Amino acid sequence: MKISKVAVGLTAIAALMLTGCSGNGGGGGADSADKKSYDWDMTVTVGDTSTWYAGAEKFGELLAEKSDGRMTLNVFGNEQLSGGDPAAGVEQLMSGQKAFSYNSPIIYSGIDPRFSAITAPFLFDDYAQADEVIAATGLDAYKELAEEQGVKLLGFGESGFRQITNSKHAITKPEDFKNLKFRVAGSELFIDMYKSLGADPVAMNFAEVFTSLQNGTIDGQENPFDVIYSGGLPEVQDYLSILNYVYDPLLLGMSLDMWNELSEEDQAIVQEAADEANEFQIKMSRDREDEQLVEFKEEMQVDELSPEEIAAFREALQPLYDSWTPKWTETVFDAVNPAN
């Protein structure tokens, strides 16, 4: 599996500065200019053809460039540092065993259900609405949540709007889910969603999804375009339903302990690099969707649901709000609710 170590070329002087650098994603050592050097690890849940991975690589390039080579980032796809388990990967970040990760709030919600508020079904109509809410109040609310868990949130990347694939039949109405076995990420909210639609939800690490679809252990799964594409899922799925039913941002998180150890100058470098990398990753993800859809149509039956068909799903999933708002808390849900 590909591991990317991103760094700009160093001059001889800069190379000498790196002799005190520590490894394994940890801290730094003093150099001759009394500035520390860092060799950090970062993980993403999906593989090296994804926009997640490209965004992480861009982050590494920017860190190296802006720090004059003092900051090096090693990027690991498919949650290699936690045996393919994204929840364990988030716990590594929280405990300071690695420096950075891109993870969905769905994964964080297994630790604290408040993180799932932004992934409530049909919360956002489109990307413009999500962007507006996140910029106004959503990002600040999630920064507070992340810090409670030992994570410095450096901003949001994007996985995109989540869609449905399966191997049995087209899904265009809520009752089409009945008796189908669906893989969902390890989130109580998603398990409740799929049970309410009559499906049989199975929590499973993404690393196991392709094989499980291939051998028929599960009938379907749900993910944004880029994850479906980079995971090669059209090879083992026959039907794609475009529901745009959950907006899924990516938390670019850093170990809070490691963040606090940085100088103010280095904190500024890391934050600036993160802002630019997130912007790069989001643009790439959105730009690729049209191209990916064309390829999906060549490999699967694609059903783009009408507003009336989507309204039926909205109605079917609306009761979840009554049971989940107390778990999200009004404070967090209000911060991501476009109706406020």
DRENRO-753768 format. One record per residue (C-alpha): residue number from 1; residue in three letters; x, y, z. Coordinates in pm, 1 decimal. Layout:
<vexbas>
VEXBA     i    aa       east      north         up
VEXBA   NUM   ala          X          Y          Z
...
</vexbas>
This chain:
<vexbas>
VEXBA     i    aa       east      north         up
VEXBA     1   met        0.0        0.0        0.0
VEXBA     2   lys      132.6      338.7      -94.9
VEXBA     3   ile      283.8      558.7      174.0
VEXBA     4   ser      362.1      913.6       73.5
VEXBA     5   lys      637.5     1110.6      242.0
VEXBA     6   val      602.3     1468.5      130.9
VEXBA     7   ala      882.4     1720.3      161.9
VEXBA     8   val     1040.7     1987.6      -49.9
VEXBA     9   gly     1406.3     1957.6     -145.0
VEXBA    10   leu     1637.8     2080.1      125.2
VEXBA    11   thr     1954.7     2279.0       96.2
VEXBA    12   ala     2262.0     2152.9      277.4
VEXBA    13   ile     2198.6     2395.6      561.1
VEXBA    14   ala     1837.8     2286.7      596.6
VEXBA    15   ala     1946.0     1923.4      595.4
VEXBA    16   leu     2169.6     1990.0      892.0
VEXBA    17   met     1877.0     2153.1     1067.8
VEXBA    18   leu     1682.7     1827.5     1044.2
VEXBA    19   thr     1938.2     1615.3     1230.5
VEXBA    20   gly     1746.7     1663.3     1555.8
VEXBA    21   cys     1414.5     1559.9     1402.9
VEXBA    22   ser     1209.8     1295.3     1582.4
VEXBA    23   gly     1010.9     1021.3     1406.1
VEXBA    24   asn      677.3      838.1     1422.3
VEXBA    25   gly      459.8     1146.7     1404.9
VEXBA    26   gly      572.0     1286.6     1735.6
VEXBA    27   gly      747.2     1600.0     1848.5
VEXBA    28   gly     1056.4     1782.0     1730.8
VEXBA    29   gly     1416.0     1849.1     1818.0
VEXBA    30   ala     1602.2     2178.4     1851.4
VEXBA    31   asp     1805.9     2287.3     1547.5
VEXBA    32   ser     2089.1     2529.6     1506.4
VEXBA    33   ala     1851.0     2818.3     1451.7
VEXBA    34   asp     1663.6     2728.0     1770.0
VEXBA    35   lys     1365.0     2611.6     1568.5
VEXBA    36   lys     1225.7     2262.1     1590.0
VEXBA    37   ser     1190.8     2012.9     1308.1
VEXBA    38   tyr      903.7     1765.0     1284.7
VEXBA    39   asp      842.5     1430.3     1119.1
VEXBA    40   trp      467.6     1371.7     1148.1
VEXBA    41   asp      225.8     1091.6     1052.5
VEXBA    42   met     -121.8     1142.0      903.7
VEXBA    43   thr     -386.2      885.3      814.6
VEXBA    44   val     -691.1      883.6      588.2
VEXBA    45   thr     -962.9      618.0      582.1
VEXBA    46   val     -957.9      549.7      207.7
VEXBA    47   gly     -691.7      472.8      -50.7
VEXBA    48   asp     -435.2      668.8     -244.0
VEXBA    49   thr     -661.3      741.3     -543.5
VEXBA    50   ser     -904.7      941.4     -329.7
VEXBA    51   thr     -930.9     1317.9     -291.3
VEXBA    52   trp     -877.3     1262.6       82.8
VEXBA    53   tyr     -530.7     1127.5        9.6
VEXBA    54   ala     -459.4     1402.8     -242.8
VEXBA    55   gly     -561.0     1662.9       16.2
VEXBA    56   ala     -331.5     1503.7      275.5
VEXBA    57   glu      -42.1     1502.4       29.8
VEXBA    58   lys     -109.0     1867.8      -49.4
VEXBA    59   phe     -106.3     1943.0      323.4
VEXBA    60   gly      235.7     1780.4      349.4
VEXBA    61   glu      371.2     1979.1       56.4
VEXBA    62   leu      247.2     2302.9      207.2
VEXBA    63   leu      387.6     2224.0      551.4
VEXBA    64   ala      729.6     2152.3      404.2
VEXBA    65   glu      721.9     2462.2      183.9
VEXBA    66   lys      602.7     2704.4      450.3
VEXBA    67   ser      843.1     2571.8      715.8
VEXBA    68   asp     1149.5     2569.9      486.0
VEXBA    69   gly     1165.7     2192.9      519.1
VEXBA    70   arg     1135.8     2169.3      896.2
VEXBA    71   met      797.3     1993.9      878.8
VEXBA    72   thr      764.8     1658.3      703.4
VEXBA    73   leu      440.0     1462.4      671.8
VEXBA    74   asn      405.9     1087.4      612.7
VEXBA    75   val       62.6     1002.3      467.9
VEXBA    76   phe      -90.4      656.4      524.3
VEXBA    77   gly     -400.4      544.7      333.6
VEXBA    78   asn     -662.6      290.8      441.8
VEXBA    79   glu     -603.1      357.5      814.1
VEXBA    80   gln     -280.7      157.4      798.9
VEXBA    81   leu     -167.0      273.9     1141.8
VEXBA    82   ser     -473.9      125.4     1312.4
VEXBA    83   gly     -521.8     -197.3     1118.0
VEXBA    84   gly     -791.0      -50.8      893.8
VEXBA    85   asp    -1007.6       59.4     1188.3
VEXBA    86   pro    -1096.3      432.0     1159.9
VEXBA    87   ala    -1240.3      447.6     1513.1
VEXBA    88   ala     -912.7      319.3     1653.7
VEXBA    89   gly     -738.9      570.9     1428.6
VEXBA    90   val     -932.3      859.3     1583.8
VEXBA    91   glu     -842.7      728.2     1928.5
VEXBA    92   gln     -476.2      731.5     1823.9
VEXBA    93   leu     -513.3     1096.2     1729.8
VEXBA    94   met     -681.0     1181.2     2058.1
VEXBA    95   ser     -408.7     1007.5     2258.4
VEXBA    96   gly     -122.3     1163.8     2061.5
VEXBA    97   gln        0.8      844.1     1895.3
VEXBA    98   lys       -6.8     1024.1     1561.2
VEXBA    99   ala      -21.0     1388.6     1461.0
VEXBA   100   phe     -298.0     1429.0     1199.2
VEXBA   101   ser     -592.3     1258.2     1032.5
VEXBA   102   tyr     -878.2     1316.9      793.6
VEXBA   103   asn    -1189.3     1151.7      937.4
VEXBA   104   ser    -1562.5     1182.1      896.1
VEXBA   105   pro    -1767.2     1308.5     1192.2
VEXBA   106   ile    -1948.7      975.7     1158.8
VEXBA   107   ile    -1638.5      808.0     1302.4
VEXBA   108   tyr    -1603.9     1064.3     1580.4
VEXBA   109   ser    -1970.1     1007.3     1670.1
VEXBA   110   gly    -1884.9      658.6     1792.8
VEXBA   111   ile    -1696.4      833.5     2073.6
VEXBA   112   asp    -1933.1     1128.9     2122.4
VEXBA   113   pro    -2279.1     1122.7     1953.2
VEXBA   114   arg    -2285.4     1503.0     1930.9
VEXBA   115   phe    -2046.7     1480.0     1633.7
VEXBA   116   ser    -2323.9     1319.6     1424.5
VEXBA   117   ala    -2542.1     1634.4     1429.0
VEXBA   118   ile    -2395.2     1762.3     1102.6
VEXBA   119   thr    -2475.7     1426.3      938.6
VEXBA   120   ala    -2846.8     1438.6     1021.0
VEXBA   121   pro    -3052.2     1315.4      721.6
VEXBA   122   phe    -3148.5     1579.6      466.5
VEXBA   123   leu    -3012.4     1859.5      684.0
VEXBA   124   phe    -2861.0     2046.8      388.1
VEXBA   125   asp    -3008.3     2101.3       43.1
VEXBA   126   asp    -2679.1     2159.4     -136.3
VEXBA   127   tyr    -2311.6     2247.9      -96.5
VEXBA   128   ala    -2377.2     2623.2      -88.2
VEXBA   129   gln    -2606.1     2585.6      212.0
VEXBA   130   ala    -2358.6     2360.2      392.8
VEXBA   131   asp    -2074.2     2605.8      325.7
VEXBA   132   glu    -2276.7     2895.4      463.9
VEXBA   133   val    -2374.8     2719.5      786.3
VEXBA   134   ile    -2027.3     2581.5      852.5
VEXBA   135   ala    -1866.9     2922.3      802.7
VEXBA   136   ala    -2121.6     3097.9     1023.0
VEXBA   137   thr    -2146.7     2866.8     1325.5
VEXBA   138   gly    -2076.0     2502.2     1243.9
VEXBA   139   leu    -1696.7     2507.3     1240.1
VEXBA   140   asp    -1669.6     2688.8     1572.6
VEXBA   141   ala    -1906.7     2440.7     1737.4
VEXBA   142   tyr    -1705.3     2145.1     1611.5
VEXBA   143   lys    -1377.0     2303.7     1719.9
VEXBA   144   glu    -1512.5     2305.8     2075.9
VEXBA   145   leu    -1628.5     1943.8     2050.5
VEXBA   146   ala    -1292.1     1833.9     1912.1
VEXBA   147   glu    -1092.4     2008.2     2184.3
VEXBA   148   glu    -1297.5     1825.0     2447.8
VEXBA   149   gln    -1164.5     1503.3     2293.1
VEXBA   150   gly     -801.6     1611.7     2270.3
VEXBA   151   val     -810.6     1716.6     1904.2
VEXBA   152   lys     -729.0     2051.2     1746.8
VEXBA   153   leu     -969.2     2090.0     1454.5
VEXBA   154   leu     -781.2     2265.1     1174.3
VEXBA   155   gly    -1088.8     2294.2      954.5
VEXBA   156   phe    -1310.9     2084.0      731.9
VEXBA   157   gly    -1229.5     1900.9      415.9
VEXBA   158   glu    -1510.9     1718.8      242.1
VEXBA   159   ser    -1624.6     1369.1      162.1
VEXBA   160   gly    -1944.6     1498.3        1.3
VEXBA   161   phe    -2310.7     1402.4       -7.1
VEXBA   162   arg    -2366.7     1035.2       65.4
VEXBA   163   gln    -2540.4      805.2     -185.5
VEXBA   164   ile    -2675.3      448.1     -190.7
VEXBA   165   thr    -2547.0      145.8     -385.3
VEXBA   166   asn    -2664.7     -215.1     -382.8
VEXBA   167   ser    -2657.4     -537.1     -583.6
VEXBA   168   lys    -3027.1     -635.9     -570.4
VEXBA   169   his    -3254.6     -375.1     -726.9
VEXBA   170   ala    -3310.4       -4.5     -784.1
VEXBA   171   ile    -3390.4      199.7     -473.4
VEXBA   172   thr    -3624.3      489.8     -544.7
VEXBA   173   lys    -3864.3      478.0     -248.6
VEXBA   174   pro    -3826.1      403.1      123.9
VEXBA   175   glu    -3982.1       56.9      106.8
VEXBA   176   asp    -3712.2      -53.0     -139.8
VEXBA   177   phe    -3474.3      -81.3      157.2
VEXBA   178   lys    -3672.0     -358.6      322.8
VEXBA   179   asn    -3475.0     -674.2      403.0
VEXBA   180   leu    -3155.0     -553.5      236.6
VEXBA   181   lys    -2832.3     -590.2      433.9
VEXBA   182   phe    -2642.1     -259.7      424.4
VEXBA   183   arg    -2298.8     -177.5      548.0
VEXBA   184   val    -2296.4      146.3      746.4
VEXBA   185   ala    -2013.8      325.0      923.2
VEXBA   186   gly    -1991.0      267.0     1298.2
VEXBA   187   ser    -2255.0      520.0     1393.8
VEXBA   188   glu    -2563.2      464.0     1606.0
VEXBA   189   leu    -2744.5      732.2     1404.4
VEXBA   190   phe    -2688.5      544.5     1077.9
VEXBA   191   ile    -2795.5      215.5     1230.9
VEXBA   192   asp    -3117.6      382.3     1347.7
VEXBA   193   met    -3172.1      536.8     1002.7
VEXBA   194   tyr    -3146.3      208.9      818.5
VEXBA   195   lys    -3354.5       15.7     1068.9
VEXBA   196   ser    -3629.5      276.9     1034.2
VEXBA   197   leu    -3629.9      208.5      658.3
VEXBA   198   gly    -3664.9     -166.1      711.8
VEXBA   199   ala    -3306.2     -253.3      617.0
VEXBA   200   asp    -3061.3     -471.0      809.9
VEXBA   201   pro    -2765.9     -240.2      889.3
VEXBA   202   val    -2422.3     -387.0      960.1
VEXBA   203   ala    -2140.8     -177.6     1108.5
VEXBA   204   met    -1817.4     -260.6      927.0
VEXBA   205   asn    -1479.0     -100.2      866.0
VEXBA   206   phe    -1448.8       37.6      513.8
VEXBA   207   ala    -1143.7     -180.6      448.8
VEXBA   208   glu    -1374.9     -484.4      457.9
VEXBA   209   val    -1651.6     -346.1      235.3
VEXBA   210   phe    -1532.5     -444.7     -113.4
VEXBA   211   thr    -1477.5     -810.3      -21.3
VEXBA   212   ser    -1804.5     -826.5      171.6
VEXBA   213   leu    -1996.8     -691.1     -127.8
VEXBA   214   gln    -1811.3     -925.6     -359.7
VEXBA   215   asn    -1894.9    -1238.7     -160.9
VEXBA   216   gly    -2253.2    -1134.2      -81.4
VEXBA   217   thr    -2208.9    -1090.7      292.8
VEXBA   218   ile    -2381.4     -754.8      245.1
VEXBA   219   asp    -2610.1     -630.2      -31.2
VEXBA   220   gly    -2521.4     -263.3      -33.8
VEXBA   221   gln    -2348.8       32.8      123.4
VEXBA   222   glu    -2367.3      410.8      135.0
VEXBA   223   asn    -2091.5      663.8       71.3
VEXBA   224   pro    -2013.4      978.6     -126.8
VEXBA   225   phe    -1909.2      956.6     -490.4
VEXBA   226   asp    -1535.8      981.8     -423.7
VEXBA   227   val    -1532.8      692.5     -175.4
VEXBA   228   ile    -1746.8      476.9     -406.8
VEXBA   229   tyr    -1510.9      556.0     -693.2
VEXBA   230   ser    -1175.4      523.6     -516.8
VEXBA   231   gly    -1292.6      203.4     -347.2
VEXBA   232   gly    -1375.3       41.3     -681.3
VEXBA   233   leu    -1727.8      -36.8     -562.4
VEXBA   234   pro    -1895.6      -22.1     -906.7
VEXBA   235   glu    -1716.7     -351.0     -976.9
VEXBA   236   val    -1934.5     -523.6     -715.2
VEXBA   237   gln    -2252.3     -310.0     -719.4
VEXBA   238   asp    -2522.5     -286.7     -985.5
VEXBA   239   tyr    -2742.1        1.9     -867.0
VEXBA   240   leu    -2668.1      357.4     -755.0
VEXBA   241   ser    -2937.3      584.7     -609.7
VEXBA   242   ile    -2851.5      953.0     -587.9
VEXBA   243   leu    -3023.6     1074.5     -272.2
VEXBA   244   asn    -2780.5     1335.0     -135.6
VEXBA   245   tyr    -2927.9     1235.7      197.9
VEXBA   246   val    -2633.4     1314.3      428.2
VEXBA   247   tyr    -2367.7     1582.6      394.2
VEXBA   248   asp    -2033.1     1447.3      514.9
VEXBA   249   pro    -1747.9     1689.7      587.4
VEXBA   250   leu    -1399.6     1572.7      688.3
VEXBA   251   leu    -1236.8     1679.1     1010.4
VEXBA   252   leu     -871.7     1768.1      958.6
VEXBA   253   gly     -761.5     1700.7     1314.2
VEXBA   254   met     -428.8     1737.4     1492.7
VEXBA   255   ser     -333.8     1595.3     1830.6
VEXBA   256   leu     -411.6     1880.0     2069.8
VEXBA   257   asp     -106.1     1800.0     2282.0
VEXBA   258   met      118.1     1825.9     1976.1
VEXBA   259   trp      -52.3     2150.2     1872.4
VEXBA   260   asn        2.9     2300.7     2215.4
VEXBA   261   glu      372.9     2215.0     2199.3
VEXBA   262   leu      419.5     2424.8     1883.8
VEXBA   263   ser      543.3     2780.4     1891.6
VEXBA   264   glu      297.1     3048.1     1782.6
VEXBA   265   glu      491.4     3080.1     1457.3
VEXBA   266   asp      465.3     2708.6     1386.7
VEXBA   267   gln       97.8     2701.4     1482.7
VEXBA   268   ala       39.6     2971.3     1222.2
VEXBA   269   ile      226.0     2766.3      960.7
VEXBA   270   val       22.5     2453.5     1034.9
VEXBA   271   gln     -309.7     2640.2     1030.1
VEXBA   272   glu     -229.4     2821.7      706.5
VEXBA   273   ala     -123.7     2497.3      538.2
VEXBA   274   ala     -440.8     2327.0      664.2
VEXBA   275   asp     -665.3     2604.5      531.0
VEXBA   276   glu     -508.7     2582.4      185.8
VEXBA   277   ala     -508.7     2201.6      179.8
VEXBA   278   asn     -875.3     2182.5      281.1
VEXBA   279   glu     -971.0     2431.5       10.8
VEXBA   280   phe     -771.7     2228.7     -243.8
VEXBA   281   gln     -930.7     1898.6     -136.2
VEXBA   282   ile    -1287.6     2032.9     -137.1
VEXBA   283   lys    -1248.3     2181.0     -484.6
VEXBA   284   met    -1099.6     1858.6     -618.2
VEXBA   285   ser    -1380.0     1651.7     -465.5
VEXBA   286   arg    -1653.6     1866.8     -614.3
VEXBA   287   asp    -1482.5     1900.3     -952.5
VEXBA   288   arg    -1451.1     1522.8     -983.4
VEXBA   289   glu    -1815.7     1441.2     -916.3
VEXBA   290   asp    -1940.2     1501.6    -1271.3
VEXBA   291   glu    -1662.2     1286.5    -1417.5
VEXBA   292   gln    -1725.5     1009.6    -1166.5
VEXBA   293   leu    -2098.5     1012.3    -1237.8
VEXBA   294   val    -2029.9      957.3    -1608.4
VEXBA   295   glu    -1820.7      651.3    -1524.2
VEXBA   296   phe    -2080.7      522.6    -1277.5
VEXBA   297   lys    -2343.6      533.7    -1550.7
VEXBA   298   glu    -2123.1      310.5    -1763.5
VEXBA   299   glu    -2094.9       47.0    -1490.0
VEXBA   300   met    -2420.2       64.6    -1289.9
VEXBA   301   gln    -2784.2      157.2    -1323.6
VEXBA   302   val    -2798.8      511.3    -1187.2
VEXBA   303   asp    -3125.8      651.6    -1055.4
VEXBA   304   glu    -3130.3     1027.7     -997.6
VEXBA   305   leu    -3431.2     1074.0     -775.2
VEXBA   306   ser    -3689.4     1345.0     -838.1
VEXBA   307   pro    -3776.6     1604.7     -571.7
VEXBA   308   glu    -4101.1     1415.9     -508.3
VEXBA   309   glu    -3917.3     1086.6     -454.6
VEXBA   310   ile    -3666.9     1252.6     -219.8
VEXBA   311   ala    -3955.1     1411.4      -25.8
VEXBA   312   ala    -4079.8     1061.0       58.3
VEXBA   313   phe    -3742.6      976.9      211.2
VEXBA   314   arg    -3736.9     1304.5      403.2
VEXBA   315   glu    -4074.5     1221.3      553.5
VEXBA   316   ala    -3971.8      866.8      640.5
VEXBA   317   leu    -3658.7      982.5      824.8
VEXBA   318   gln    -3804.0     1289.0      996.4
VEXBA   319   pro    -3892.4     1101.2     1320.9
VEXBA   320   leu    -3521.1     1049.2     1384.9
VEXBA   321   tyr    -3491.4     1415.2     1475.6
VEXBA   322   asp    -3716.9     1369.3     1778.5
VEXBA   323   ser    -3505.2     1090.1     1921.6
VEXBA   324   trp    -3165.7     1230.1     1825.5
VEXBA   325   thr    -3187.1     1600.5     1907.5
VEXBA   326   pro    -3131.6     1531.6     2280.4
VEXBA   327   lys    -2820.1     1330.1     2194.0
VEXBA   328   trp    -2684.2     1601.9     1967.3
VEXBA   329   thr    -2784.2     1867.5     2224.6
VEXBA   330   glu    -2965.5     2177.8     2111.2
VEXBA   331   thr    -2644.2     2380.0     2126.0
VEXBA   332   val    -2462.6     2166.2     1870.2
VEXBA   333   phe    -2762.8     2097.8     1648.7
VEXBA   334   asp    -2858.6     2465.8     1637.2
VEXBA   335   ala    -2505.0     2546.0     1520.5
VEXBA   336   val    -2542.6     2324.6     1211.7
VEXBA   337   asn    -2914.8     2367.2     1142.3
VEXBA   338   pro    -2977.8     2588.5      835.4
VEXBA   339   ala    -3325.3     2668.7      968.4
VEXBA   340   asn    -3172.4     2880.7     1245.2
</vexbas>
